[in-house]
Amino acid sequence: MDTMKAAVLAEPGRFEVKDVPLPQVGPGDALIKVERCGICGTDIHIFNGHYAADKLPLVPGHEFAGTVATVGSDVSHLSVGAKVIADINIGCGHCYYCRRNEILNCAEMQQVGITRDGAFAEYVSVPARLVIPAPESAGFELLALVEPVACVVRAARKAGVSFGQSVVILGAGPIGNLHIQMMRLVGAAPIIVVELSEERAAMARAAGADVVITDPAAVGATVREWTGGRGADVVIESVGLPALYKQAFELIRPGGHVAAFGLTGPDDTVAVNILDTILRENSIKGSVAGMGEDMHDALTLLSHGRFKVDAFTSAAYPLASIQDAFDSLAARPGDLKTQIVI
């Protein structure tokens, strides 16, 4: 077999499902037969032409699970047919940043489905060192959630949230919902969510939010009410709008922390009062992708039922209908995740 079916994003907004060459498998690589691949917010940005547009045409898709189809000549730790997931962040493996598990800062960094062809295809090739064996009892629909859960695992680590700290989450879309569940796991309290969609607000409550604010005019007063008048210890921006980042700085307490997660446009900026930041000892940390041990921890948490996933696994489209899947996303707010069945 020399070719496979793949969904190629030919230009913003237009997929072509067609036969493409089978990925090359080097001595240290593994070829994964893809079973499921979720649609990520990053995929939507790529689809809309707002991110990685210079990489098109591209096969997107990085939230995937499958089985090992074949391995390179130097690979001995993986078995053909084994159920697996993979870390999508490919660094050189030996630089300062790779040693510190800060792979996104590696000068040679690539990402499966973002800067190189990904998993909206029958097969995907990745370095075997990044392939993670999964429990045979876990379904592919669950395993395809490991990568997004790894992202919130890392965000929680970067934010340094500890027991009893107040957290505001701006946006309760797919990743916002996972942030809510992650904050419950690390002991944050109260968890305050700002979400304008009534449907997703209800889902945020079901996910474990202590209070959900749907009225934009009530955000500041409600946050102060629930935090003893101080403001939140941590605010997580999970949408990617400059206006919400500005609001995030307004909602933290003196000494508070903004967790920057939502992707904005490449030229978007937010004015920060430097003196105020210094005197209040405020801080901001960015985080966007889970990698390394984040992936293993996410797999463990999902395998042991620590996340409510029904709203993330109910919507599935075949590869041939990927255009319909993307085109209909905005009309399906109740589907927190859509997965492509390969």
TORFIVO-86425 format. One record per residue: x, y, z of N, C-alpha, C in turn; residue in three letters. Coordinates in pm, whole numbers, padded with zeros to 5 digits, always signed. Example, Ala and Ser with C-alpha at 12.3 -4.5 7.8 and 13.67 -1.06 7.14 Angstrom:
# residues 2
+01319-00569+00780+01230-00450+00780+01320-00330+00780ALA
+01285-00225+00708+01367-00106+00714+01290+00003+00787SER
END
This chain:
# residues 342
+00085-00119+00000+00000+00000+00000+00088+00124+00000MET
+00069+00209-00099+00151+00329-00113+00075+00457-00083ASP
-00058+00450-00078-00138+00570-00055-00239+00546+00056THR
-00298+00655+00102-00400+00649+00206-00497+00764+00185MET
-00614+00757+00247-00709+00866+00246-00669+00968+00353LYS
-00677+01093+00318-00646+01200+00413-00730+01322+00382ALA
-00760+01401+00486-00832+01527+00469-00729+01638+00462ALA
-00706+01690+00344-00608+01795+00322-00679+01930+00325VAL
-00636+02018+00413-00689+02154+00414-00616+02230+00304LEU
-00680+02241+00188-00617+02300+00070-00600+02450+00084ALA
-00697+02512+00149-00696+02656+00174-00792+02680+00290GLU
-00786+02796+00354-00877+02820+00465-01022+02791+00427PRO
-01087+02709+00510-01228+02679+00490-01260+02567+00395GLY
-01156+02504+00333-01188+02401+00233-01097+02278+00246ARG
-01162+02167+00282-01094+02038+00287-01109+01964+00155PHE
-01009+01886+00121-01016+01790+00012-00981+01653+00069GLU
-01076+01560+00068-01050+01424+00112-01004+01345-00010VAL
-00880+01303-00008-00824+01241-00128-00712+01143-00093LYS
-00667+01072-00193-00554+00981-00176-00424+01061-00175ASP
-00340+01033-00075-00209+01098-00064-00106+00989-00036VAL
+00021+01018-00057+00123+00917-00027+00123+00879+00121PRO
+00147+00752+00146+00161+00706+00284+00281+00775+00348LEU
+00271+00815+00475+00385+00884+00539+00510+00798+00540PRO
+00624+00863+00530+00751+00795+00540+00776+00753+00685GLN
+00839+00639+00702+00872+00589+00836+01022+00571+00844VAL
+01087+00659+00920+01231+00651+00937+01269+00545+01039GLY
+01398+00524+01059+01443+00419+01153+01391+00436+01295PRO
+01370+00561+01337+01324+00585+01474+01178+00622+01484GLY
+01101+00597+01377+00961+00638+01372+00865+00522+01394ASP
+00739+00558+01417+00630+00461+01422+00518+00511+01333ALA
+00458+00421+01259+00342+00454+01177+00217+00411+01254LEU
+00130+00508+01282+00009+00484+01361-00112+00478+01269ILE
-00188+00370+01281-00317+00361+01213-00418+00436+01298LYS
-00467+00548+01247-00553+00636+01324-00695+00579+01331VAL
-00752+00579+01450-00891+00536+01470-00983+00655+01495GLU
-00940+00745+01581-01019+00866+01613-00927+00985+01624ARG
-00977+01101+01582-00902+01225+01597-01000+01338+01626CYS
-00983+01405+01738-01072+01513+01777-01041+01643+01706GLY
-01142+01727+01693-01125+01862+01639-01094+01956+01755ILE
-00979+02019+01749-00932+02109+01854-00961+02254+01816CYS
-00960+02342+01914-00973+02484+01885-00863+02533+01792GLY
-00743+02475+01806-00634+02512+01716-00667+02472+01572THR
-00730+02355+01555-00773+02314+01421-00871+02414+01361ASP
-00957+02468+01445-01055+02566+01397-00984+02694+01354ILE
-00884+02736+01432-00805+02853+01392-00736+02828+01259HIS
-00680+02708+01240-00614+02674+01113-00717+02673+01000ILE
-00832+02612+01025-00939+02604+00926-00983+02743+00881PHE
-00988+02836+00975-01033+02972+00944-00923+03061+00888ASN
-00801+03008+00879-00691+03086+00824-00625+03179+00922GLY
-00651+03162+01053-00598+03252+01154-00468+03203+01215HIS
-00427+03080+01182-00310+03021+01246-00245+02922+01149TYR
-00113+02925+01142-00036+02832+01059-00077+02835+00912ALA
-00125+02950+00866-00170+02960+00727-00057+02937+00628ALA
+00066+02964+00671+00180+02945+00582+00213+02798+00561ASP
+00150+02708+00639+00177+02565+00626+00082+02495+00529LYS
-00020+02565+00481-00117+02502+00390-00055+02481+00253LEU
-00096+02376+00181-00191+02271+00222-00133+02180+00330PRO
-00221+02135+00420-00180+02060+00538-00288+01960+00575LEU
-00246+01846+00626-00338+01752+00691-00337+01787+00840VAL
-00441+01855+00891-00443+01888+01035-00476+01763+01118PRO
-00501+01788+01246-00542+01681+01337-00430+01635+01427GLY
-00449+01656+01559-00344+01614+01653-00399+01549+01780HIS
-00531+01543+01797-00589+01478+01915-00627+01335+01878GLU
-00529+01249+01857-00558+01120+01795-00521+01001+01882PHE
-00584+00890+01848-00553+00760+01908-00565+00655+01800ALA
-00486+00550+01813-00490+00445+01712-00409+00325+01754GLY
-00360+00252+01657-00278+00133+01684-00149+00141+01603THR
-00048+00074+01651+00080+00072+01581+00068-00015+01456VAL
+00095+00046+01340+00089-00028+01214+00224-00088+01178ALA
+00329-00010+01197+00466-00058+01172+00562+00034+01243THR
+00684-00012+01262+00786+00069+01330+00915+00066+01250VAL
+00999+00166+01272+01128+00173+01205+01225+00070+01258GLY
+01335+00056+01189+01433-00049+01220+01499-00032+01356SER
+01502+00090+01410+01566+00114+01539+01471+00105+01657ASP
+01345+00074+01632+01243+00075+01737+01218-00066+01788VAL
+01233-00084+01920+01212-00217+01979+01112-00216+02094SER
+01066-00098+02135+00981-00092+02254+00832-00085+02221HIS
+00795-00088+02094+00654-00083+02056+00616-00210+01981LEU
+00494-00257+02004+00446-00378+01938+00342-00342+01833SER
+00354-00401+01718+00254-00380+01612+00118-00426+01663VAL
+00017-00343+01642-00118-00373+01688-00152-00314+01823GLY
-00053-00262+01895-00078-00206+02028-00158-00076+02017ALA
-00245-00055+02113-00326+00067+02121-00239+00178+02178LYS
-00236+00295+02110-00142+00401+02150-00201+00541+02130VAL
-00136+00636+02196-00153+00778+02171-00012+00833+02145ILE
+00001+00964+02123+00134+01018+02100+00141+01164+02142ALA
+00255+01201+02195+00289+01342+02219+00316+01405+02083ASP
+00249+01514+02053+00259+01573+01919+00372+01675+01907ILE
+00439+01706+02017+00539+01812+02019+00677+01752+01998ASN
+00737+01780+01885+00862+01716+01845+00975+01817+01855ILE
+01062+01799+01953+01180+01882+01967+01304+01805+01929GLY
+01417+01872+01937+01543+01805+01904+01580+01699+02005CYS
+01529+01715+02129+01552+01614+02232+01673+01638+02319GLY
+01758+01736+02284+01881+01751+02363+01916+01896+02399HIS
+01839+01993+02349+01872+02133+02379+01824+02170+02520CYS
+01858+02291+02561+01820+02342+02693+01669+02329+02716TYR
+01590+02367+02617+01445+02369+02633+01386+02228+02635TYR
+01436+02141+02551+01387+02003+02551+01417+01935+02684CYS
+01536+01961+02740+01571+01900+02868+01478+01946+02980ARG
+01422+02065+02965+01334+02120+03068+01186+02095+03036ARG
+01157+02014+02934+01020+01989+02888+00949+02119+02851ASN
+01024+02209+02786+00970+02332+02730+00989+02326+02578GLU
+00933+02222+02519+00964+02186+02382+00918+02292+02282ILE
+00814+02366+02316+00765+02468+02223+00870+02575+02196LEU
+00969+02586+02283+01074+02686+02265+01198+02629+02195ASN
+01196+02501+02162+01307+02440+02088+01313+02500+01948CYS
+01433+02535+01904+01449+02597+01772+01408+02504+01659ALA
+01408+02373+01683+01373+02276+01580+01232+02218+01600GLU
+01153+02279+01687+01023+02225+01722+00929+02213+01603MET
+00862+02099+01596+00752+02078+01503+00634+02021+01582GLN
+00513+02039+01529+00394+01984+01592+00313+01907+01489GLN
+00279+01785+01525+00198+01701+01437+00062+01768+01416VAL
+00023+01782+01290-00107+01839+01256-00112+01990+01259GLY
+00002+02054+01288+00006+02201+01294+00117+02254+01204ILE
+00237+02203+01223+00346+02243+01135+00388+02130+01041THR
+00337+02010+01062+00359+01897+00971+00231+01815+00967ARG
+00215+01733+00865+00089+01660+00846+00051+01577+00968ASP
-00082+01579+00995-00133+01517+01115-00226+01401+01090GLY
-00328+01390+01176-00402+01266+01191-00546+01268+01140ALA
-00585+01368+01061-00710+01356+00988-00680+01274+00862PHE
-00635+01154+00886-00587+01065+00780-00587+00923+00833ALA
-00574+00829+00743-00574+00689+00784-00451+00652+00865GLU
-00339+00720+00836-00214+00690+00907-00140+00820+00936TYR
-00061+00819+01043+00025+00931+01075+00158+00875+01126VAL
+00267+00940+01088+00399+00897+01132+00451+00994+01237SER
+00502+00938+01347+00558+01020+01455+00685+00953+01507VAL
+00774+01029+01569+00889+00965+01633+00843+00864+01739PRO
+00901+00745+01734+00856+00638+01823+00876+00674+01970ALA
+00975+00758+01999+01001+00796+02138+00885+00876+02198ARG
+00797+00929+02113+00683+01007+02161+00553+00927+02165LEU
+00559+00801+02126+00439+00717+02126+00420+00656+02264VAL
+00297+00662+02314+00267+00618+02450+00167+00502+02445ILE
+00205+00383+02491+00109+00272+02496-00008+00306+02587PRO
-00126+00264+02548-00248+00294+02622-00311+00164+02671ALA
-00393+00171+02776-00461+00050+02824-00550-00008+02715PRO
-00544-00138+02696-00626-00202+02593-00774-00188+02623GLU
-00808-00167+02751-00950-00155+02789-01009-00019+02755SER
-00925+00080+02726-00973+00217+02700-01022+00229+02557ALA
-01136+00292+02537-01189+00313+02403-01114+00423+02330GLY
-01113+00415+02198-01043+00516+02119-01103+00655+02139PHE
-01235+00661+02161-01299+00791+02181-01246+00858+02309GLU
-01216+00778+02412-01158+00832+02535-01011+00870+02513LEU
-00937+00784+02446-00794+00809+02426-00769+00932+02340LEU
-00862+00964+02250-00845+01083+02167-00861+01212+02248ALA
-00897+01201+02375-00908+01317+02463-00782+01342+02545LEU
-00685+01250+02536-00566+01265+02620-00492+01395+02590VAL
-00475+01429+02462-00399+01550+02429-00465+01677+02484GLU
-00596+01700+02465-00653+01821+02525-00650+01821+02678PRO
-00669+01704+02739-00659+01699+02885-00516+01730+02929VAL
-00417+01684+02853-00278+01716+02886-00254+01866+02884ALA
-00325+01937+02796-00310+02083+02790-00356+02149+02919CYS
-00466+02103+02977-00513+02165+03102-00432+02116+03220VAL
-00377+01995+03211-00284+01949+03315-00165+02044+03322VAL
-00108+02075+03206+00008+02165+03203-00030+02306+03248ARG
-00146+02353+03206-00189+02487+03246-00203+02497+03398ALA
-00255+02391+03460-00267+02391+03606-00130+02394+03672ALA
-00035+02319+03613+00101+02321+03667+00162+02460+03655ARG
+00149+02521+03537+00207+02652+03514+00145+02758+03606LYS
+00014+02747+03629-00055+02844+03713-00025+02824+03861ALA
+00020+02703+03896+00055+02676+04035-00064+02682+04129GLY
-00181+02642+04082-00301+02647+04164-00291+02545+04278VAL
-00328+02588+04399-00324+02498+04514-00458+02498+04585SER
-00469+02414+04686-00595+02394+04757-00655+02524+04807PHE
-00785+02541+04783-00858+02654+04836-00835+02785+04765GLY
-00762+02785+04653-00743+02910+04579-00863+02935+04488GLN
-00901+03060+04479-01013+03098+04393-00966+03110+04249SER
-01048+03058+04158-01013+03058+04016-01133+03107+03935VAL
-01107+03200+03844-01207+03243+03747-01166+03186+03612VAL
-01260+03123+03542-01235+03071+03409-01322+03148+03311ILE
-01258+03217+03218-01330+03294+03118-01355+03207+02996LEU
-01480+03166+02979-01518+03079+02868-01534+02935+02910GLY
-01650+02877+02878-01678+02737+02914-01705+02654+02789ALA
-01625+02681+02685-01628+02594+02568-01558+02464+02600GLY
-01515+02390+02500-01453+02260+02525-01335+02267+02622PRO
-01239+02355+02596-01123+02360+02682-01156+02424+02816ILE
-01247+02521+02816-01290+02580+02942-01354+02478+03033GLY
-01436+02389+02976-01498+02283+03054-01393+02191+03115ASN
-01289+02161+03039-01181+02078+03093-01104+02152+03202LEU
-01086+02284+03185-01022+02362+03291-01104+02353+03421HIS
-01236+02361+03409-01321+02350+03528-01294+02218+03600ILE
-01295+02110+03525-01277+01979+03586-01136+01964+03644GLN
-01037+02022+03576-00900+02016+03627-00887+02094+03757MET
-00952+02210+03764-00945+02291+03885-01009+02220+04005MET
-01114+02144+03980-01173+02065+04088-01075+01960+04137ARG
-01002+01898+04044-00909+01794+04081-00794+01847+04167LEU
-00750+01971+04141-00638+02025+04218-00684+02099+04343VAL
-00815+02105+04366-00866+02160+04492-00896+02308+04492GLY
-00911+02368+04375-00945+02511+04370-01086+02533+04424ALA
-01104+02647+04492-01237+02683+04543-01238+02830+04583ALA
-01341+02904+04544-01446+02863+04451-01398+02868+04306PRO
-01468+02795+04221-01444+02798+04076-01556+02880+04014ILE
-01519+02993+03957-01615+03088+03902-01597+03090+03750ILE
-01705+03072+03679-01697+03062+03533-01779+03175+03470VAL
-01725+03236+03368-01796+03338+03290-01824+03278+03153VAL
-01952+03263+03120-01992+03200+02993-02127+03257+02952GLU
-02133+03317+02833-02255+03383+02788-02359+03286+02733LEU
-02318+03172+02680-02411+03073+02627-02480+03000+02742SER
-02613+03005+02744-02687+02938+02852-02664+02787+02847GLU
-02654+02731+02726-02634+02587+02715-02499+02545+02773GLU
-02396+02619+02736-02264+02584+02790-02250+02623+02936ARG
-02325+02724+02980-02326+02759+03122-02381+02643+03204ALA
-02488+02582+03155-02544+02466+03224-02443+02350+03228ALA
-02370+02332+03120-02270+02226+03116-02154+02258+03211MET
-02124+02386+03228-02019+02426+03323-02060+02392+03465ALA
-02186+02415+03497-02234+02379+03631-02225+02228+03652ARG
-02263+02152+03550-02256+02006+03561-02112+01958+03574ALA
-02017+02034+03517-01876+01995+03523-01814+02026+03658ALA
-01882+02109+03740-01830+02135+03873-01806+02280+03909GLY
-01849+02375+03825-01833+02515+03860-01918+02550+03981ALA
-01864+02631+04071-01941+02673+04189-02039+02783+04155ASP
-02002+02869+04064-02092+02975+04019-02062+03004+03873VAL
-02166+03027+03796-02151+03059+03654-02218+03192+03627VAL
-02146+03283+03567-02196+03417+03539-02226+03426+03391ILE
-02351+03459+03357-02391+03473+03217-02418+03617+03178THR
-02421+03707+03275-02445+03849+03250-02312+03923+03253ASP
-02264+03975+03140-02134+04044+03138-02125+04159+03238PRO
-02236+04226+03262-02235+04341+03352-02216+04300+03498ALA
-02237+04173+03528-02231+04127+03668-02098+04061+03703ALA
-02006+04055+03608-01884+03976+03631-01802+04031+03747VAL
-01766+04159+03742-01678+04215+03844-01736+04203+03984GLY
-01862+04241+04001-01925+04238+04133-01938+04095+04184ALA
-01972+04003+04096-01989+03864+04139-01856+03802+04181THR
-01750+03829+04106-01619+03776+04144-01576+03831+04279VAL
-01596+03960+04301-01559+04019+04431-01643+03957+04542ARG
-01772+03935+04516-01860+03877+04617-01811+03739+04661GLU
-01764+03659+04566-01723+03522+04595-01577+03511+04639TRP
-01505+03621+04642-01364+03616+04681-01332+03712+04796THR
-01431+03739+04877-01407+03826+04993-01370+03968+04955GLY
-01413+04012+04836-01386+04147+04791-01248+04168+04731GLY
-01164+04062+04730-01025+04077+04684-01008+04067+04534ARG
-01082+03979+04471-01053+03936+04335-00996+03794+04340GLY
-00984+03732+04225-00946+03591+04218-00795+03572+04233ALA
-00759+03458+04291-00617+03421+04296-00563+03398+04155ASP
-00643+03332+04072-00601+03298+03936-00719+03321+03842VAL
-00692+03380+03725-00790+03389+03618-00733+03319+03496VAL
-00810+03225+03441-00770+03152+03321-00851+03204+03203ILE
-00782+03261+03105-00849+03303+02981-00842+03187+02884GLU
-00958+03133+02847-00960+03013+02763-01033+03036+02631SER
-01051+03162+02592-01122+03195+02468-01026+03247+02362VAL
-00943+03346+02400-00849+03403+02305-00891+03538+02251GLY
-00955+03620+02335-00998+03754+02295-00922+03859+02375LEU
-00863+03959+02310-00791+04063+02384-00877+04129+02493PRO
-01006+04149+02465-01093+04211+02565-01103+04126+02691ALA
-01103+03994+02673-01110+03907+02790-00977+03902+02865LEU
-00866+03914+02793-00738+03923+02863-00731+04050+02947TYR
-00782+04160+02892-00788+04285+02970-00873+04265+03094LYS
-00987+04198+03078-01074+04172+03192-01005+04082+03294GLN
-00927+03985+03247-00859+03894+03338-00771+03969+03437ALA
-00697+04071+03388-00612+04150+03478-00694+04229+03577PHE
-00815+04266+03537-00901+04341+03627-00964+04254+03735GLU
-00968+04123+03712-01037+04032+03805-00945+03966+03906LEU
-00812+03972+03884-00723+03908+03982-00705+03999+04103ILE
-00678+03938+04215-00649+04012+04338-00506+04068+04331ARG
-00469+04160+04421-00329+04197+04432-00246+04071+04462PRO
-00141+04051+04383-00063+03928+04396-00120+03813+04318GLY
-00223+03839+04238-00288+03733+04161-00216+03702+04032GLY
-00272+03607+03961-00203+03548+03846-00300+03530+03730HIS
-00259+03571+03610-00336+03547+03489-00273+03430+03415VAL
-00352+03327+03387-00307+03213+03309-00353+03235+03166ALA
-00258+03266+03078-00290+03294+02938-00293+03164+02860ALA
-00412+03128+02811-00429+02999+02743-00493+03016+02605PHE
-00596+03098+02596-00668+03114+02469-00582+03181+02364GLY
-00580+03125+02243-00500+03179+02133-00567+03302+02073LEU
-00491+03411+02066-00539+03532+02000-00480+03539+01859THR
-00509+03647+01788-00444+03670+01661-00298+03705+01683GLY
-00213+03687+01581-00069+03709+01598-00031+03852+01632PRO
-00115+03947+01599-00084+04088+01624-00164+04149+01738ASP
-00244+04068+01807-00326+04119+01916-00240+04151+02038ASP
-00268+04263+02101-00196+04304+02221-00295+04355+02326THR
-00249+04358+02450-00327+04412+02560-00236+04504+02639VAL
-00283+04624+02668-00204+04719+02748-00205+04677+02894ALA
-00088+04669+02955-00075+04633+03096-00009+04748+03170VAL
-00068+04788+03282-00010+04893+03364+00110+04833+03439ASN
+00229+04871+03397+00349+04808+03453+00366+04842+03601ILE
+00346+04968+03638+00363+05006+03779+00264+04931+03867LEU
+00141+04922+03821+00039+04849+03896+00079+04702+03911ASP
+00131+04644+03804+00174+04504+03809+00287+04486+03910THR
+00381+04581+03912+00494+04572+04006+00447+04587+04149ILE
+00369+04691+04175+00329+04720+04313+00235+04614+04369LEU
+00152+04556+04283+00059+04451+04328+00122+04311+04323ARG
+00241+04302+04266+00311+04173+04250+00226+04073+04173GLU
+00163+04121+04066+00084+04033+03980+00174+03962+03881ASN
+00120+03858+03816+00201+03784+03720+00112+03725+03611SER
+00177+03685+03500+00108+03618+03389+00199+03508+03338ILE
+00139+03393+03305+00214+03283+03247+00134+03225+03131LYS
+00203+03197+03023+00139+03137+02907+00150+02985+02910GLY
+00052+02920+02851+00052+02774+02839-00048+02737+02732SER
-00009+02644+02643-00102+02611+02535-00104+02462+02502VAL
+00005+02389+02527+00011+02249+02483+00066+02161+02593ALA
+00006+02044+02610+00060+01944+02701+00170+01866+02633GLY
+00273+01829+02709+00385+01757+02650+00456+01676+02758MET
+00533+01578+02715+00610+01499+02810+00520+01434+02915GLY
+00554+01456+03041+00481+01391+03150+00336+01436+03158GLU
+00304+01554+03103+00164+01599+03100+00077+01495+03029ASP
+00127+01437+02921+00051+01337+02846+00028+01211+02929MET
+00131+01167+02997+00118+01046+03079+00019+01070+03194HIS
+00026+01188+03256-00066+01218+03365-00209+01228+03315ASP
-00228+01289+03199-00362+01299+03141-00418+01161+03110ALA
-00336+01074+03055-00380+00937+03027-00422+00866+03155LEU
-00346+00883+03261-00379+00821+03389-00512+00874+03443THR
-00530+01006+03439-00653+01065+03491-00775+01018+03412LEU
-00765+01016+03281-00878+00971+03199-00904+00822+03219LEU
-00801+00744+03228-00817+00599+03244-00885+00564+03375SER
-00870+00652+03474-00930+00627+03605-01057+00710+03627HIS
-01114+00761+03520-01245+00823+03528-01251+00955+03601GLY
-01144+01031+03600-01143+01157+03674-01208+01273+03598ARG
-01242+01252+03471-01308+01356+03393-01442+01305+03341PHE
-01542+01395+03339-01671+01365+03278-01658+01390+03128LYS
-01677+01288+03047-01641+01300+02905-01757+01280+02808VAL
-01877+01256+02858-01988+01225+02767-02008+01332+02661ASP
-02001+01460+02701-02023+01569+02605-01906+01586+02508ALA
-01797+01514+02534-01680+01522+02448-01671+01406+02350PHE
-01755+01306+02366-01742+01185+02283-01868+01151+02205THR
-01972+01232+02218-02101+01196+02157-02110+01232+02009SER
-02035+01332+01965-02042+01376+01825-01927+01317+01745ALA
-01959+01240+01642-01857+01176+01560-01898+01180+01413ALA
-01803+01213+01327-01824+01219+01183-01720+01131+01113TYR
-01758+01066+01004-01657+00992+00927-01562+01089+00856PRO
-01445+01040+00821-01347+01124+00754-01403+01189+00628LEU
-01485+01116+00555-01541+01168+00430-01630+01290+00453ALA
-01680+01307+00575-01770+01419+00607-01703+01526+00692SER
-01571+01534+00686-01501+01628+00772-01538+01774+00741ILE
-01567+01804+00616-01608+01942+00582-01737+01976+00654GLN
-01834+01885+00654-01960+01908+00725-01936+01923+00874ASP
-01844+01843+00929-01815+01849+01072-01766+01988+01110ALA
-01674+02043+01032-01621+02176+01062-01725+02285+01036PHE
-01798+02274+00925-01896+02377+00890-02009+02388+00992ASP
-02040+02278+01060-02155+02277+01151-02117+02301+01297SER
-01990+02322+01326-01946+02334+01466-02021+02444+01541LEU
-02034+02560+01482-02096+02674+01552-02242+02648+01585ALA
-02308+02562+01507-02449+02532+01530-02469+02419+01632ALA
-02358+02365+01685-02367+02254+01779-02294+02284+01910ARG
-02337+02388+01983-02265+02424+02106-02273+02316+02214PRO
-02372+02229+02206-02383+02122+02304-02281+02011+02286GLY
-02220+02005+02167-02114+01907+02142-01982+01973+02178ASP
-01932+01944+02298-01809+02009+02339-01690+01963+02256LEU
-01699+01845+02200-01591+01795+02114-01654+01716+02000LYS
-01599+01735+01882-01637+01653+01767-01516+01569+01728THR
-01538+01440+01713-01430+01351+01672-01452+01297+01533GLN
-01343+01285+01460-01346+01226+01326-01310+01079+01338ILE
-01398+00995+01287-01375+00850+01288-01306+00813+01157VAL
-01188+00759+01168-01110+00730+01047-01143+00588+00998ILE
END
